[in-house]
């Protein structure tokens, strides 16, 4: 057990306290300081200021920070589209609430387990993955998570730009002329809107995780008030009545299968987040703050979300007998220009908030982990954002093959990755991690395994991934598709537990000697 006290890894006289950059000390020198502090050889290919564990003292993510994270993400346009889709499938008001409630309870448990890992170790997801997959094998997990996220970052930015175009045309109708041409699949106004939002997000992320925390704290209340206001407006327009029962009259086994499928899909939507939740909780103050933030942000907030969905979908159905696809459909029908602009602005604030935490942080850490000598958080953010631009995401969004097979295929792998990591950390190691060893490439290191890759993790991942992908894409297995994430995670967890070396001794060593201040 290391007892060496921490040395000045966090700051130097030349750098401002709490600033977004800690660059006064080069990465090689930083590793030398960390090596002296830990008594190990810390490798520059595994360690930099962004990948290092965060000091326990000075962390700033409270329960409110966690709550606002979910206040934004739960109320995303994509989630509303999914939940409203349950209404289209025939579920009524109480049935939708039950489906979302099932998903919320499961998510609450999964996110706590995932979040505790980050709070204890202080490391981001790519480093956490080294525990199970090895110091080099972890690139598999972080790159899969990052690839999914960077594509969706571009797509979500495009969807937000559509809302911005609606708002701009409402404010200045003459701009409609700029929305009729096509340059690489996007109009001139579309390009201007997309690039403007792209720059705004990059600027925010350039200031690190602390700026993201502040933005989420600002956006959360705005979104909750806006969505509640839209629901009230629909309720009034519908004469105080909503369609409470299902429009298809589902009953018995078919009804309950749809309810449980909806709850399972709700968890699958968050398959990305439960995997890299430690990217955020590494800066959490206590375990209690995670539980409290998750409680108010997941079960309670999701019930509010469900109530808004039921009122929106059921109220609009009462108004004209149609089923909306998302809140943006309602916003576009608001007759008052000022209210329409304010609603569009709120949707933009929401989409940016969701994009930053769900689709930007993961690829930034993945790239930093891939090139720790050359990329820091800010540089990786610009690289990730640039990739999200050059892939022309509006063309991806309009191509069902790309969405279903490429992004769907990568998404199907997230369950097995989660299963391996959770089984290893909680069942095999019982929460014991030698944090300094995560940053050494010494062949005798605890996480070097064989050439930096843990073959047992790969053995568990491959069959589970094959099963998850098969369930997702083979038509004959379509009834099981909603449960693909759980099946993949379960198979991976059981397989890993079966092949793991349970006789191996695991040391629990703090990362404080090599930790840095939690300023991002």
Secondary structure, DSSP 8 states (H G I E B T S, - for coil): -------S-S--TTS-TT-S---SS-HHHHHHHHHHHHTS---TTT--TTTS-B-STT--B-HHHHHHHHHHHTT-HHHHHHHHHHHHTT--HHHHHHHHHHHHHHHHHHHHHHHHHHHHH---HHHHHHHHH-TTTHHHHHHHHHHHHHHHHHHHHHHHHHHHHHHHHHH-GGGGGGGS--BTTB-HHHHHHHHHHHHHHHHHHHTHHHHHHHHHHHHHHHHHHHHHHHHHHHHHHTTS----S-SS---HHHHHHHHHHHHHHHHHHTHHHHHHTHHHHTTBS-HHHHHHHHHIIIIIHHHHHHHHHHHHHHHHHHHHS---SSHHHHHHT-S-HHHHHHHHHHHHHHHHHHHHHHHTHHHHHHHHHH-TTT--HHHHHHHHHHHHHHTTHHHHHT-HHIIIIIIHHHHHHHHHHHHHHHIIIIIISTT--BGGGGG---TTSTTTTBTTB-HHHHHHHHHHHHHHHHHHH-GGGGGGGGGHHHHHHHHHHHHHHHHS-TTS----B-SGGG-B----
